[in-house]
Amino acid sequence: MNKTRLEAFSDGVIAIIITIMVLELKIPKGSDWQSLSGLALKFISYVISFIYVAIYWNNHHHLLHTVKRVNGAILWSNTHLLFWLSLIPFVTAWAGENHFAELPVATYSFVLMMAGVAYFILSKTIIHVHGRDSVLSTAIGKDIKGLISIIGYAIAVAFAFIYRELSIFIIVAIAVLWLVPDRRIEKKVDEKD
C-alpha cells in the first residue's frame, strides 16, 4: 500500500486538533484590557499546545517522507499517535482553565509523554517494515532525542504534584528541543535523492 491516504488522514486529524484548540478560546465578555487579561493563561496554554501540534505535524511529515510503503502495523501505529494528539485540546483547555493546577499539568505531561511514546513506536514500526538500512533507521539511529523527551515528560508528570513550575519548564524545554524539524531525516533523504 502507498502512503497517500495515511498522510491525508493524518493531516486532516491534525488540522481538526488545531481547530478544536482555537475554538476553546472563548471571546471575552468585555471590551477592555481586564477582560482580555482573564484569557492570559488559556492563551499561554493554547500557544504551547499549538507549538506542540505544529512540531508533531512537521516531524510526522519528515517521518512519512522516508516511507515507501505502509502496512497494517504502520497504520495502527500512526492511529495510536493520532489518538494521543487528539487529547491535546482537552488537556490544553483543562490546564489553561485551571491556572495550571497540579493534576491538569500532570495530565498534560502524561498526554505529551504518551504522544512521544506513540511517535517512537511509529518510528520503530517504520524501521521494522523498511529495514535497518532504511533512510529513517540511518537518520535517527537510537533516537536519543526521542528517548530524552519521553523521560523528560515522565519527570514532568511526577513533579507536577511536587513542583509544577519545573514540570511546566520541562514541557517548554522539550518543545524548544524539537522546534526545528529533525534535520537528520532531511539530510538522509537528500543524500538518497
N, CA, C and O of each residue as an XYZ file, in Angstrom:
772
protein
N       0.852     -1.186      0.000
C       0.000      0.000      0.000
C       0.891      1.239      0.000
O       1.975      1.246      0.582
N       0.411      2.274     -0.660
C       1.185      3.510     -0.620
C       0.743      4.357      0.565
O      -0.224      4.031      1.255
N       1.463      5.444      0.787
C       1.267      6.243      1.996
C       0.318      7.426      1.820
O       0.102      8.166      2.780
N      -0.247      7.631      0.654
C      -1.040      8.824      0.362
C      -2.217      8.998      1.314
O      -2.421     10.083      1.857
N      -2.989      7.940      1.519
C      -4.154      8.051      2.402
C      -3.733      8.263      3.851
O      -4.397      8.988      4.591
N      -2.642      7.640      4.255
C      -2.127      7.823      5.611
C      -1.759      9.278      5.848
O      -2.098      9.843      6.887
N      -1.071      9.883      4.898
C      -0.680     11.289      5.016
C      -1.910     12.195      5.046
O      -1.993     13.102      5.874
N      -2.854     11.954      4.156
C      -4.053     12.797      4.078
C      -4.875     12.697      5.366
O      -5.322     13.709      5.906
N      -5.066     11.479      5.848
C      -5.831     11.285      7.084
C      -5.136     11.962      8.259
O      -5.780     12.651      9.050
N      -3.846     11.772      8.371
C      -3.079     12.369      9.476
C      -3.141     13.894      9.427
O      -3.354     14.544     10.451
N      -2.955     14.460      8.243
C      -3.030     15.917      8.098
C      -4.412     16.437      8.485
O      -4.528     17.480      9.128
N      -5.457     15.711      8.095
C      -6.821     16.115      8.438
C      -7.069     16.083      9.937
O      -7.658     17.010     10.493
N      -6.623     15.022     10.591
C      -6.808     14.912     12.049
C      -6.052     16.021     12.763
O      -6.582     16.634     13.690
N      -4.835     16.281     12.348
C      -4.043     17.338     12.986
C      -4.680     18.704     12.767
O      -4.672     19.534     13.676
N      -5.226     18.952     11.594
C      -5.925     20.221     11.335
C      -7.144     20.363     12.245
O      -7.417     21.450     12.755
N      -7.867     19.278     12.446
C      -9.033     19.310     13.334
C      -8.597     19.569     14.771
O      -9.262     20.312     15.492
N      -7.498     18.971     15.194
C      -6.986     19.187     16.556
C      -6.709     20.667     16.789
O      -7.088     21.217     17.823
N      -6.055     21.305     15.838
C      -5.757     22.741     15.970
C      -7.048     23.553     15.989
O      -7.170     24.509     16.755
N      -8.000     23.180     15.159
C      -9.281     23.892     15.112
C     -10.012     23.786     16.446
O     -10.541     24.776     16.950
N     -10.040     22.596     17.008
C     -10.703     22.405     18.304
C     -10.027     23.248     19.378
O     -10.702     23.850     20.213
N      -8.701     23.295     19.359
C      -7.986     24.088     20.378
C      -8.347     25.560     20.296
O      -8.588     26.195     21.323
N      -8.388     26.111     19.095
C      -8.677     27.538     18.974
C     -10.130     27.832     19.346
O     -10.431     28.916     19.846
N     -11.025     26.886     19.110
C     -12.427     27.090     19.486
C     -12.629     27.122     21.001
O     -13.634     27.636     21.491
N     -11.666     26.568     21.735
C     -11.731     26.607     23.199
C     -11.417     27.998     23.751
O     -11.723     28.291     24.907
N     -10.811     28.849     22.931
C     -10.547     30.226     23.363
C     -11.826     31.036     23.191
O     -12.154     31.477     22.090
N     -12.529     31.221     24.271
C     -13.813     31.930     24.223
C     -13.583     33.437     24.150
O     -12.620     33.964     24.707
N     -14.475     34.107     23.461
C     -14.408     35.561     23.330
C     -14.734     36.183     24.691
O     -15.715     35.803     25.331
N     -13.896     37.158     25.140
C     -14.168     37.783     26.443
C     -15.487     38.559     26.427
O     -15.917     39.055     25.385
N     -16.106     38.654     27.577
C     -17.403     39.338     27.698
C     -17.270     40.859     27.551
O     -18.179     41.513     27.040
N     -16.158     41.413     27.991
C     -15.963     42.862     27.913
C     -15.051     43.252     26.762
O     -14.542     42.401     26.033
N     -14.855     44.556     26.614
C     -14.012     45.061     25.533
C     -12.788     45.803     26.054
O     -12.161     46.568     25.322
N     -12.452     45.578     27.310
C     -11.300     46.263     27.901
C     -10.153     45.271     28.130
O     -10.302     44.064     27.941
N      -9.003     45.824     28.545
C      -7.809     45.002     28.769
C      -8.019     43.994     29.891
O      -7.491     42.883     29.844
N      -8.781     44.380     30.886
C      -9.021     43.482     32.022
C      -9.780     42.227     31.569
O      -9.485     41.123     32.026
N     -10.739     42.398     30.688
C     -11.478     41.250     30.162
C     -10.554     40.321     29.379
O     -10.654     39.097     29.465
N      -9.661     40.932     28.619
C      -8.716     40.157     27.814
C      -7.681     39.458     28.688
O      -7.274     38.335     28.394
N      -7.257     40.117     29.757
C      -6.236     39.524     30.625
C      -6.742     38.258     31.307
O      -5.936     37.422     31.714
N      -8.050     38.097     31.440
C      -8.606     36.880     32.014
C      -8.346     35.642     31.157
O      -8.447     34.512     31.635
N      -8.011     35.868     29.894
C      -7.712     34.760     28.988
C      -6.221     34.434     28.909
O      -5.821     33.542     28.161
N      -5.402     35.148     29.672
C      -3.949     35.017     29.535
C      -3.465     33.580     29.699
O      -2.721     33.089     28.850
N      -3.863     32.898     30.760
C      -3.386     31.535     30.987
C      -3.928     30.567     29.943
O      -3.228     29.645     29.524
N      -5.172     30.774     29.525
C      -5.732     29.925     28.465
C      -4.964     30.127     27.163
O      -4.696     29.177     26.428
N      -4.614     31.388     26.892
C      -3.874     31.690     25.670
C      -2.465     31.092     25.714
O      -1.990     30.546     24.718
N      -1.802     31.197     26.865
C      -0.467     30.607     27.015
C      -0.541     29.091     26.799
O       0.300     28.516     26.107
N      -1.538     28.460     27.387
C      -1.740     27.021     27.216
C      -1.971     26.695     25.740
O      -1.429     25.718     25.223
N      -2.766     27.506     25.074
C      -3.036     27.313     23.648
C      -1.756     27.440     22.819
O      -1.501     26.618     21.938
N      -0.960     28.459     23.098
C       0.273     28.684     22.330
C       1.226     27.501     22.484
O       1.789     27.023     21.500
N       1.405     27.031     23.716
C       2.294     25.883     23.947
C       1.776     24.665     23.178
O       2.547     23.965     22.521
N       0.484     24.419     23.262
C      -0.094     23.260     22.581
C      -0.049     23.405     21.066
O       0.205     22.431     20.358
N      -0.292     24.608     20.565
C      -0.209     24.834     19.127
C       1.200     24.517     18.638
O       1.382     23.874     17.604
N       2.190     24.976     19.393
C       3.581     24.699     19.023
C       3.827     23.193     19.019
O       4.467     22.668     18.108
N       3.318     22.500     20.036
C       3.495     21.043     20.081
C       2.842     20.353     18.887
O       3.453     19.485     18.264
N       1.636     20.723     18.571
C       0.952     20.093     17.430
C       1.707     20.409     16.137
O       1.840     19.549     15.267
N       2.200     21.638     16.014
C       2.984     22.008     14.830
C       4.283     21.198     14.757
O       4.702     20.787     13.675
N       4.911     20.975     15.904
C       6.133     20.167     15.947
C       5.827     18.742     15.479
O       6.553     18.176     14.662
N       4.746     18.176     16.007
C       4.385     16.819     15.589
C       4.045     16.769     14.105
O       4.436     15.830     13.411
N       3.325     17.766     13.617
C       2.984     17.771     12.191
C       4.254     17.838     11.339
O       4.401     17.082     10.379
N       5.172     18.744     11.693
C       6.424     18.882     10.948
C       7.232     17.591     10.957
O       7.667     17.112      9.910
N       7.426     17.039     12.139
C       8.246     15.837     12.245
C       7.549     14.615     11.638
O       8.202     13.730     11.087
N       6.228     14.577     11.744
C       5.463     13.499     11.123
C       5.623     13.576      9.608
O       5.778     12.552      8.943
N       5.585     14.777      9.073
C       5.801     14.977      7.633
C       7.168     14.437      7.213
O       7.283     13.724      6.216
N       8.198     14.782      7.978
C       9.538     14.290      7.675
C       9.602     12.766      7.806
O      10.203     12.086      6.975
N       8.984     12.252      8.845
C       8.964     10.809      9.082
C       8.326     10.075      7.901
O       8.879      9.100      7.393
N       7.170     10.550      7.477
C       6.463      9.877      6.380
C       7.163     10.057      5.042
O       6.934      9.290      4.107
N       8.013     11.066      4.950
C       8.774     11.258      3.719
C       9.731     10.091      3.479
O      10.144      9.851      2.345
N      10.085      9.366      4.540
C      11.004      8.228      4.416
C      10.276      6.929      4.086
O      10.910      5.921      3.775
N       8.943      6.950      4.154
C       8.147      5.740      3.977
C       7.915      5.466      2.492
O       7.491      6.344      1.742
N       8.199      4.247      2.091
C       7.947      3.836      0.703
C       6.636      3.075      0.594
O       5.940      3.170     -0.417
N       6.296      2.317      1.639
C       5.048      1.548      1.657
C       4.544      1.450      3.093
O       5.314      1.561      4.046
N       3.262      1.244      3.224
C       2.677      1.083      4.563
C       2.019     -0.295      4.663
O       1.658     -0.912      3.661
N       1.879     -0.744      5.887
C       1.150     -1.970      6.155
C       0.247     -1.718      7.361
O       0.174     -0.597      7.865
N      -0.428     -2.747      7.812
C      -1.337     -2.592      8.938
C      -0.649     -2.098     10.199
O      -1.212     -1.287     10.933
N       0.568     -2.581     10.461
C       1.301     -2.160     11.660
C       1.589     -0.656     11.636
O       1.450      0.020     12.656
N       1.985     -0.142     10.489
C       2.238      1.302     10.376
C       0.931      2.075     10.533
O       0.890      3.097     11.218
N      -0.130      1.591      9.904
C      -1.430      2.272     10.026
C      -1.878      2.348     11.479
O      -2.313      3.404     11.939
N      -1.774      1.237     12.208
C      -2.196      1.235     13.611
C      -1.271      2.054     14.495
O      -1.730      2.715     15.427
N       0.021      2.018     14.215
C       0.964      2.838     14.982
C       0.682      4.320     14.774
O       0.759      5.117     15.710
N       0.357      4.676     13.545
C       0.020      6.070     13.238
C      -1.285      6.477     13.929
O      -1.394      7.584     14.455
N      -2.269      5.581     13.925
C      -3.545      5.858     14.592
C      -3.336      6.018     16.091
O      -3.985      6.849     16.726
N      -2.435      5.227     16.655
C      -2.095      5.335     18.078
C      -1.548      6.732     18.383
O      -1.929      7.347     19.379
N      -0.655      7.229     17.523
C      -0.123      8.586     17.693
C      -1.243      9.618     17.605
O      -1.325     10.518     18.440
N      -2.098      9.492     16.606
C      -3.185     10.458     16.428
C      -4.134     10.452     17.622
O      -4.673     11.497     17.987
N      -4.343      9.292     18.232
C      -5.184      9.230     19.430
C      -4.634     10.138     20.525
O      -5.371     10.952     21.082
N      -3.355     10.004     20.836
C      -2.772     10.824     21.906
C      -2.752     12.302     21.524
O      -2.979     13.162     22.374
N      -2.484     12.604     20.261
C      -2.515     14.002     19.829
C      -3.933     14.574     19.943
O      -4.107     15.758     20.233
N      -4.936     13.734     19.714
C      -6.323     14.223     19.775
C      -6.742     14.612     21.189
O      -7.742     15.307     21.365
N      -5.996     14.176     22.192
C      -6.292     14.557     23.579
C      -5.671     15.899     23.965
O      -5.990     16.449     25.019
N      -4.800     16.421     23.129
C      -4.141     17.694     23.443
C      -5.144     18.837     23.624
O      -4.966     19.627     24.551
N      -6.186     18.975     22.797
C      -7.143     20.063     23.053
C      -7.796     19.979     24.439
O      -8.016     21.003     25.085
N      -8.100     18.773     24.889
C      -8.711     18.602     26.212
C      -7.764     19.040     27.317
O      -8.140     19.838     28.175
N      -6.524     18.520     27.306
C      -5.598     18.874     28.389
C      -5.165     20.333     28.305
O      -4.850     20.949     29.323
N      -5.149     20.882     27.102
C      -4.841     22.304     26.926
C      -5.896     23.156     27.614
O      -5.572     24.050     28.396
N      -7.153     22.874     27.319
C      -8.252     23.646     27.911
C      -8.290     23.455     29.424
O      -8.507     24.412     30.167
N      -8.081     22.230     29.879
C      -8.138     21.949     31.313
C      -7.025     22.673     32.064
O      -7.270     23.258     33.119
N      -5.805     22.639     31.532
C      -4.680     23.314     32.184
C      -4.878     24.828     32.191
O      -4.645     25.481     33.209
N      -5.302     25.382     31.068
C      -5.498     26.830     30.991
C      -6.647     27.309     31.852
O      -6.554     28.359     32.487
N      -7.722     26.555     31.879
C      -8.908     26.922     32.664
C      -8.633     26.870     34.162
O      -9.220     27.629     34.933
N      -7.750     25.981     34.566
C      -7.492     25.777     35.997
C      -6.142     26.314     36.449
O      -5.558     25.830     37.419
N      -5.658     27.318     35.735
C      -4.445     28.043     36.121
C      -3.255     27.125     36.344
O      -2.479     27.308     37.283
N      -3.122     26.136     35.471
C      -2.004     25.193     35.511
C      -1.881     24.517     36.881
O      -0.788     24.410     37.437
N      -3.005     24.069     37.406
C      -3.026     23.337     38.683
C      -2.307     21.999     38.516
O      -2.037     21.563     37.397
N      -2.000     21.354     39.646
C      -1.170     20.147     39.647
C      -1.712     19.023     38.754
O      -0.996     18.542     37.875
N      -2.949     18.603     38.964
C      -3.486     17.477     38.195
C      -3.592     17.790     36.698
O      -3.220     16.944     35.885
N      -4.085     18.970     36.303
C      -4.090     19.269     34.864
C      -2.687     19.286     34.245
O      -2.506     18.846     33.110
N      -1.687     19.797     34.992
C      -0.318     19.804     34.466
C       0.214     18.377     34.362
O       0.883     18.031     33.388
N      -0.082     17.551     35.361
C       0.338     16.142     35.316
C      -0.318     15.427     34.142
O       0.333     14.654     33.439
N      -1.587     15.681     33.932
C      -2.314     15.040     32.830
C      -1.791     15.531     31.485
O      -1.617     14.743     30.556
N      -1.545     16.817     31.386
C      -0.968     17.397     30.172
C       0.376     16.733     29.868
O       0.639     16.336     28.733
N       1.224     16.616     30.898
C       2.535     15.985     30.744
C       2.390     14.519     30.337
O       3.149     14.022     29.505
N       1.412     13.833     30.927
C       1.185     12.430     30.607
C       0.770     12.261     29.143
O       1.259     11.364     28.456
N      -0.121     13.115     28.673
C      -0.555     13.039     27.272
C       0.626     13.305     26.337
O       0.776     12.625     25.322
N       1.462     14.288     26.672
C       2.643     14.550     25.852
C       3.609     13.360     25.885
O       4.204     13.004     24.868
N       3.754     12.749     27.071
C       4.619     11.574     27.183
C       4.103     10.443     26.298
O       4.874      9.806     25.582
N       2.809     10.202     26.352
C       2.235      9.116     25.562
C       2.289      9.416     24.057
O       2.448      8.501     23.249
N       2.157     10.687     23.683
C       2.331     11.055     22.272
C       3.778     10.788     21.850
O       4.031     10.311     20.744
N       4.724     11.103     22.743
C       6.131     10.816     22.463
C       6.390      9.321     22.320
O       7.124      8.894     21.429
N       5.785      8.531     23.201
C       5.912      7.069     23.113
C       5.307      6.578     21.798
O       5.893      5.736     21.117
N       4.148      7.100     21.450
C       3.479      6.680     20.208
C       4.313      7.048     18.979
O       4.394      6.267     18.031
N       4.928      8.224     18.989
C       5.788      8.635     17.878
C       7.001      7.711     17.782
O       7.408      7.315     16.689
N       7.572      7.374     18.937
C       8.706      6.455     18.998
C       8.311      5.093     18.426
O       9.057      4.504     17.644
N       7.135      4.597     18.817
C       6.639      3.312     18.305
C       6.431      3.384     16.795
O       6.799      2.457     16.072
N       5.842      4.482     16.315
C       5.642      4.650     14.873
C       6.983      4.620     14.140
O       7.114      3.961     13.108
N       7.965      5.324     14.666
C       9.300      5.332     14.048
C       9.881      3.930     13.986
O      10.386      3.502     12.948
N       9.808      3.218     15.104
C      10.361      1.861     15.153
C       9.582      0.910     14.240
O      10.168     -0.005     13.663
N       8.284      1.114     14.106
C       7.479      0.277     13.212
C       7.874      0.519     11.757
O       7.991     -0.426     10.977
N       8.076      1.768     11.399
C       8.518      2.096     10.033
C       9.880      1.463      9.766
O      10.116      0.906      8.694
N      10.764      1.552     10.743
C      12.096      0.951     10.584
C      11.976     -0.565     10.435
O      12.667     -1.166      9.613
N      11.109     -1.173     11.219
C      10.911     -2.622     11.131
C      10.430     -3.025      9.733
O      10.881     -4.029      9.182
N       9.522     -2.241      9.172
C       8.973     -2.554      7.844
C      10.001     -2.297      6.741
O      10.086     -3.062      5.781
N      10.784     -1.219      6.878
C      11.703     -0.825      5.808
C      13.136     -1.322      6.005
O      13.945     -1.236      5.081
N      13.459     -1.834      7.177
C      14.769     -2.428      7.422
C      15.746     -1.503      8.120
O      15.585     -0.283      8.143
N      16.755     -2.126      8.682
C      17.797     -1.399      9.442
C      18.655     -0.492      8.550
O      19.317      0.421      9.043
N      18.640     -0.742      7.257
C      19.410      0.097      6.331
C      18.558      1.196      5.716
O      19.013      1.913      4.825
N      17.313      1.332      6.192
C      16.398      2.324      5.619
C      16.850      3.743      5.938
O      17.677      3.972      6.821
N      16.291      4.675      5.202
C      16.602      6.092      5.400
C      16.315      6.501      6.838
O      17.136      7.168      7.467
N      15.165      6.111      7.361
C      14.795      6.507      8.721
C      15.737      5.906      9.747
O      16.174      6.599     10.666
N      16.053      4.642      9.608
C      16.929      3.975     10.573
C      18.300      4.637     10.630
O      18.826      4.899     11.712
N      18.868      4.904      9.474
C      20.191      5.530      9.458
C      20.129      6.993      9.899
O      21.115      7.528     10.405
N      18.986      7.637      9.714
C      18.854      9.044     10.104
C      18.733      9.226     11.610
O      19.390     10.097     12.180
N      17.901      8.417     12.262
C      17.653      8.659     13.691
C      18.479      7.780     14.624
O      18.577      8.066     15.817
N      19.068      6.724     14.099
C      19.889      5.857     14.944
C      19.086      5.315     16.113
O      18.034      4.707     15.918
N      19.571      5.528     17.313
C      18.882      5.040     18.521
C      17.811      6.016     19.004
O      17.114      5.731     19.978
N      17.674      7.139     18.349
C      16.690      8.171     18.677
C      16.820      8.656     20.120
O      15.853      8.660     20.882
N      18.023      9.058     20.471
C      18.307      9.553     21.816
C      17.437     10.773     22.142
O      16.956     10.917     23.266
N      17.243     11.630     21.166
C      16.418     12.834     21.365
C      14.987     12.448     21.747
O      14.397     13.061     22.637
N      14.433     11.444     21.085
C      13.092     10.973     21.410
C      13.019     10.363     22.797
O      12.069     10.606     23.541
N      14.024      9.571     23.144
C      14.051      8.934     24.468
C      14.215      9.963     25.587
O      13.584      9.848     26.638
N      15.059     10.965     25.358
C      15.228     12.040     26.353
C      13.905     12.766     26.566
O      13.559     13.114     27.695
N      13.171     12.991     25.490
C      11.877     13.665     25.590
C      10.896     12.856     26.432
O      10.221     13.405     27.303
N      10.819     11.560     26.174
C       9.887     10.708     26.917
C      10.251     10.693     28.402
O       9.368     10.782     29.255
N      11.531     10.583     28.715
C      11.974     10.619     30.113
C      11.654     11.966     30.732
O      11.225     12.036     31.884
N      11.860     13.035     29.977
C      11.533     14.379     30.474
C      10.054     14.522     30.800
O       9.697     15.085     31.835
N       9.197     14.016     29.928
C       7.760     14.072     30.202
C       7.403     13.262     31.444
O       6.568     13.690     32.241
N       8.028     12.095     31.619
C       7.763     11.269     32.802
C       8.159     12.033     34.072
O       7.451     11.977     35.077
N       9.274     12.737     34.023
C       9.700     13.567     35.160
C       8.691     14.690     35.387
O       8.363     15.015     36.528
N       8.203     15.278     34.302
C       7.205     16.355     34.420
C       5.920     15.849     35.058
O       5.302     16.561     35.849
N       5.505     14.623     34.724
C       4.305     14.047     35.350
C       4.517     13.960     36.849
O       3.660     14.392     37.620
N       5.640     13.409     37.274
C       5.920     13.216     38.702
C       6.038     14.547     39.440
O       5.511     14.699     40.542
N       6.724     15.499     38.839
C       6.959     16.773     39.522
C       5.760     17.712     39.508
O       5.762     18.718     40.217
N       4.753     17.408     38.727
C       3.568     18.267     38.686
C       2.925     18.374     40.069
O       2.308     19.389     40.391
N       3.066     17.343     40.876
C       2.460     17.333     42.207
C       3.398     17.872     43.279
O       2.973     18.138     44.403
N       4.672     18.033     42.935
C       5.667     18.482     43.903
C       6.098     19.918     43.624
O       6.111     20.772     44.510
N       6.446     20.152     42.374
C       6.974     21.451     41.951
C       6.544     21.672     40.503
O       7.323     21.467     39.572
N       5.292     22.093     40.330
C       4.708     22.142     38.982
C       5.413     23.115     38.051
O       5.369     22.942     36.833
N       6.060     24.133     38.601
C       6.804     25.071     37.752
C       7.911     24.339     37.000
O       8.198     24.665     35.848
N       8.540     23.342     37.650
C       9.552     22.539     36.981
C       8.920     21.723     35.849
O       9.506     21.581     34.776
N       7.735     21.196     36.095
C       7.027     20.448     35.053
C       6.750     21.333     33.848
O       6.970     20.926     32.707
N       6.276     22.522     34.099
C       5.986     23.459     33.007
C       7.274     23.812     32.261
O       7.292     23.886     31.032
N       8.352     24.030     33.021
C       9.649     24.321     32.400
C      10.082     23.170     31.498
O      10.554     23.405     30.386
N       9.929     21.924     31.964
C      10.324     20.753     31.178
C       9.498     20.676     29.890
O      10.036     20.401     28.818
N       8.205     20.917     30.002
C       7.327     20.891     28.823
C       7.796     21.906     27.781
O       7.884     21.590     26.594
N       8.094     23.121     28.228
C       8.548     24.175     27.312
C       9.931     23.836     26.759
O      10.187     24.034     25.571
N      10.825     23.326     27.611
C      12.185     22.994     27.172
C      12.174     21.906     26.095
O      12.933     21.983     25.130
N      11.323     20.904     26.256
C      11.251     19.842     25.243
C      10.687     20.396     23.939
O      11.120     19.998     22.858
N       9.727     21.307     24.033
C       9.203     21.935     22.808
C      10.310     22.686     22.081
O      10.418     22.610     20.857
N      11.129     23.406     22.830
C      12.247     24.135     22.221
C      13.220     23.152     21.567
O      13.735     23.415     20.480
N      13.472     22.014     22.232
C      14.359     20.987     21.694
C      13.891     20.492     20.331
O      14.710     20.203     19.459
N      12.579     20.393     20.145
C      12.013     19.846     18.913
C      11.531     20.912     17.928
O      11.026     20.575     16.857
N      11.680     22.178     18.270
C      11.127     23.240     17.433
C      11.608     23.173     15.988
O      10.830     23.400     15.061
N      12.864     22.869     15.800
C      13.394     22.730     14.446
C      13.155     21.286     14.018
O      13.531     20.364     14.742
N      12.537     21.068     12.854
C      12.315     19.685     12.398
C      13.623     18.902     12.359
O      14.702     19.472     12.198
N      13.507     17.625     12.506
C      14.657     16.742     12.592
C      15.479     16.799     11.301
O      15.095     16.221     10.284
N      16.593     17.489     11.353
C      17.458     17.672     10.176
C      18.132     16.366      9.751
O      18.549     16.221      8.601
N      18.235     15.421     10.685
C      18.866     14.144     10.338
C      18.093     13.463      9.216
O      18.688     12.891      8.303
N      16.770     13.526      9.286
C      15.951     12.893      8.256
C      16.091     13.642      6.935
O      16.274     13.023      5.886
N      16.007     14.964      6.979
C      16.172     15.763      5.755
C      17.499     15.453      5.070
O      17.564     15.290      3.851
N      18.534     15.376      5.864
C      19.866     15.130      5.326
C      19.935     13.777      4.635
O      20.464     13.674      3.528
N      19.406     12.740      5.273
C      19.444     11.390      4.689
C      18.558     11.292      3.436
O      18.921     10.615      2.475
N      17.403     11.964      3.446
C      16.538     11.959      2.272
C      17.234     12.649      1.107
O      17.174     12.173     -0.027
N      17.900     13.780      1.387
C      18.628     14.499      0.339
C      19.771     13.656     -0.226
O      20.045     13.711     -1.425
N      20.437     12.879      0.626
C      21.524     12.008      0.164
C      21.007     10.930     -0.778
O      21.689     10.553     -1.731
N      19.780     10.427     -0.507
C      19.208      9.359     -1.324
C      18.711      9.883     -2.667
O      18.669      9.136     -3.644
N      18.329     11.180     -2.725
C      17.782     11.754     -3.972
C      18.829     12.071     -4.973
O      18.517     12.555     -6.061
